[in-house]
């Protein structure tokens, strides 16, 4: 499994849903309740100036779980073509 798994999919004009590791100190909110800092986070990234930022939604149990979540997201998006904007896995 690739340690640099990064998934991003646009939600709307300003927001994306992402799955990746996050460098320690990268996020301001306290995520200690999610366990050790290492691992794959599921988060929303908002790129609007002044109000945007990162909101951690969850943490995947493993890299395999993160990949499976990305596959489920991709499959669900393909069923709803009106909101399907693609999924990038790098």
N, C-alpha and C positions, 0 to 999 in steps of 0.2 A: 504494500500500500504506500502511496506517495505521501510523504510528510508535508508537502506543500499543497495539498488539496485546497482548491479555492473555487467556490461556486458562487455565481452571482446571477440574479435574474431581476429585471426591472419590474417593479410593482406599478409605478406611475412615472410621471415626468421628473419627480425629484427623489423618489425612494427606490431602494433595491433591497432584496433579501439576499443575505450572504451566508456562506458556510466556510469557515477557515479557522486556522489558529490565530490568536491575537497576541502580539508582543506584550509582555508584562508592563503595566503602566500605560498602555495604549488607550484604555477606557477609564473613564472617571468614576463610573458607578461601582459599588461594592458587589462583586460576584463571588465572594468567599463562600456563600451558601451553595455554590455549584461544585465545591470540592477544590482540588488542586488546580492551580492556574493553567497548567498544560492541558491540551485537548482541543477539540473542535467546537467552536461556538456557532450558534445560529443567531444571526443578528440582523436588524434593519439598519440600513445606512441612509440617512437623509442629507442630501447635499445642498439644501437651502442655506444661504448665508444667515447668520444670527440665530436661527431656530433649528437648524439641522444638527446632526450628530449621529452617534451610534447608540442603539438600544439593544442590549443583549436580551434575546427572547428565550434561549435555552442553550444547553450544552449537550452535545452528542456523547453517548456512552463510550464510543470507540470510533476509530477512523472508518471502520466498516459500517457502523451505524450512520456516520456522516455521509458516506457515499450512497448508502441505501436511501437516506432521506432525500438526497439530490435526485436520485432516480425516481422516487415517488413523486416529487415535485414536478419533474419533467413530464412524467406520464399524466399527471393530473392537468397540467397546463395544456397538453396536447388534446385533451378531451374538450377543453374550452377554448376553441380557436379565436374567439373574440378578444381574449385577454392574453393569448400566447405571443410572447415577444422573444422567446428563445431563452436558452440556458447556456451559460458558458462554464465549462469545466476546464481549468488550466492546471 
